[in-house]
Amino acid sequence: MFVEVKIKTMLYSSELIKGTLRTIILKLLCDQQKMYGYEITQTVKDLTQGRIQLTEGALYPTLHAMESEGLLTTEVEYIGKRVRKYYSVSKQGKAKAGEKINEFAEFMETMRVLLNLDLGTLKVQ
C-alpha cells in the first residue's frame, strides 16, 4: 500500500517576488552562463523548494525588458522543430548583478534591524 504525502510549503507573496525578480535572474544567469525561460522557472522552484514559483507572465516580460536594456543577450537554438531562446548576462548585466545583489543584502540587513529579527533562530523578538 502506498501513501501519498504532501508537504505544504509557504509561497512568498508576488509583491516580494516582483521586487527581487531582476536580482534572481541576474544571479542565476551569472552562475549558469546561459539558460532558457522554463529552465529558469524550474531552477528557482528547485532551489527554493517550491517557495518561489515564477510565472511565465512575470518572467518573460522581465527577460525581454532586461534584454532591451542591454543587461541580457540572447541566443536561439533549434531543437528539432522547436526553437529555444537562451539568455545570458552581458558585461553590463554582470556589473548590474553585483549592484543588485549588494543592494539586496543591505536591504535584508536593514529589514532585520528594523523588524528586530534574530536570524540565528528566525524568531521575531
C-alpha positions as CSV (number, residue, x, y, z in Angstrom):
1,M,0.0,0.0,0.0
2,F,1.3,3.4,-0.9
3,V,0.5,6.6,1.0
4,E,0.7,9.9,-0.7
5,V,2.4,12.6,1.4
6,K,2.1,16.2,0.5
7,I,4.3,18.7,2.2
8,K,2.8,22.2,2.4
9,T,5.3,24.9,1.6
10,M,4.8,28.6,2.2
11,L,4.8,30.6,-1.1
12,Y,6.1,34.1,-0.9
13,S,3.8,37.0,-2.0
14,S,4.0,38.2,-5.6
15,E,5.0,41.7,-4.2
16,L,8.1,40.3,-2.7
17,I,9.0,38.3,-5.8
18,K,8.3,41.3,-8.1
19,G,10.8,43.4,-6.2
20,T,13.6,40.8,-6.5
21,L,12.9,39.2,-9.9
22,R,15.7,41.0,-11.7
23,T,18.2,40.2,-9.0
24,I,17.2,36.5,-9.1
25,I,17.5,36.4,-12.9
26,L,20.9,38.1,-13.0
27,K,22.4,35.9,-10.2
28,L,21.1,32.7,-11.8
29,L,22.5,33.7,-15.2
30,C,25.8,34.7,-13.8
31,D,26.1,31.3,-12.1
32,Q,24.8,29.2,-15.0
33,Q,26.2,31.2,-18.0
34,K,23.0,30.6,-20.1
35,M,19.5,29.4,-19.5
36,Y,16.1,29.4,-21.3
37,G,13.0,30.7,-19.6
38,Y,11.4,27.4,-18.5
39,E,14.8,26.3,-17.1
40,I,14.9,29.5,-15.0
41,T,11.5,28.8,-13.6
42,Q,12.3,25.2,-12.7
43,T,15.7,26.1,-11.2
44,V,14.2,28.8,-9.0
45,K,11.4,26.4,-7.9
46,D,14.0,23.6,-7.1
47,L,16.5,25.9,-5.3
48,T,13.7,27.4,-3.1
49,Q,11.9,24.0,-2.5
50,G,8.8,25.4,-4.2
51,R,8.6,28.6,-2.2
52,I,9.2,30.8,-5.2
53,Q,7.3,29.8,-8.4
54,L,7.9,32.2,-11.2
55,T,5.1,32.5,-13.7
56,E,5.6,33.0,-17.4
57,G,3.6,36.2,-17.2
58,A,6.1,37.6,-14.8
59,L,9.3,36.1,-16.2
60,Y,9.2,36.7,-19.9
61,P,8.3,40.4,-19.9
62,T,11.2,40.9,-17.4
63,L,13.6,38.9,-19.6
64,H,12.6,41.0,-22.6
65,A,12.9,44.3,-20.8
66,M,16.3,43.3,-19.5
67,E,17.4,42.3,-23.0
68,S,16.2,45.7,-24.3
69,E,18.2,47.4,-21.6
70,G,21.4,45.6,-22.6
71,L,21.6,43.5,-19.4
72,L,21.0,40.2,-21.2
73,T,21.9,38.8,-24.5
74,T,20.1,36.0,-26.4
75,E,21.0,33.1,-28.5
76,V,18.5,30.9,-30.4
77,E,19.0,27.2,-30.7
78,Y,16.9,24.9,-32.8
79,I,16.0,21.6,-31.2
80,G,14.1,19.5,-33.8
81,K,11.2,21.7,-34.8
82,R,11.3,23.7,-31.6
83,V,13.1,27.0,-31.1
84,R,14.7,27.6,-27.7
85,K,15.9,31.1,-26.7
86,Y,18.8,31.1,-24.3
87,Y,19.5,34.2,-22.1
88,S,23.0,35.2,-20.9
89,V,24.3,38.1,-18.9
90,S,26.0,40.8,-20.8
91,K,29.1,42.7,-19.5
92,Q,26.7,45.5,-18.4
93,G,24.5,42.9,-16.8
94,K,27.3,41.4,-14.8
95,A,28.1,44.8,-13.3
96,K,24.4,45.3,-12.6
97,A,24.2,41.9,-10.9
98,G,26.8,42.9,-8.4
99,E,25.0,46.1,-7.7
100,K,21.6,44.4,-7.3
101,I,23.0,41.6,-5.0
102,N,24.8,44.2,-2.8
103,E,21.7,46.3,-2.6
104,F,19.5,43.4,-1.7
105,A,22.0,42.2,1.0
106,E,22.0,45.7,2.5
107,F,18.1,45.8,2.3
108,M,17.9,42.5,4.2
109,E,20.2,43.7,6.9
110,T,18.1,46.9,7.2
111,M,14.9,44.9,7.5
112,R,16.5,42.6,10.1
113,V,17.3,45.6,12.2
114,L,14.1,47.4,11.6
115,L,11.9,44.3,12.4
116,N,14.2,43.3,15.3
117,L,14.7,39.8,13.8
118,D,17.2,37.3,15.2
119,L,18.3,35.4,12.1
120,G,20.1,32.8,14.1
121,T,16.8,31.4,15.4
122,L,14.5,33.1,12.8
123,K,12.1,34.2,15.6
124,V,10.6,37.6,16.0
125,Q,11.8,39.1,19.2
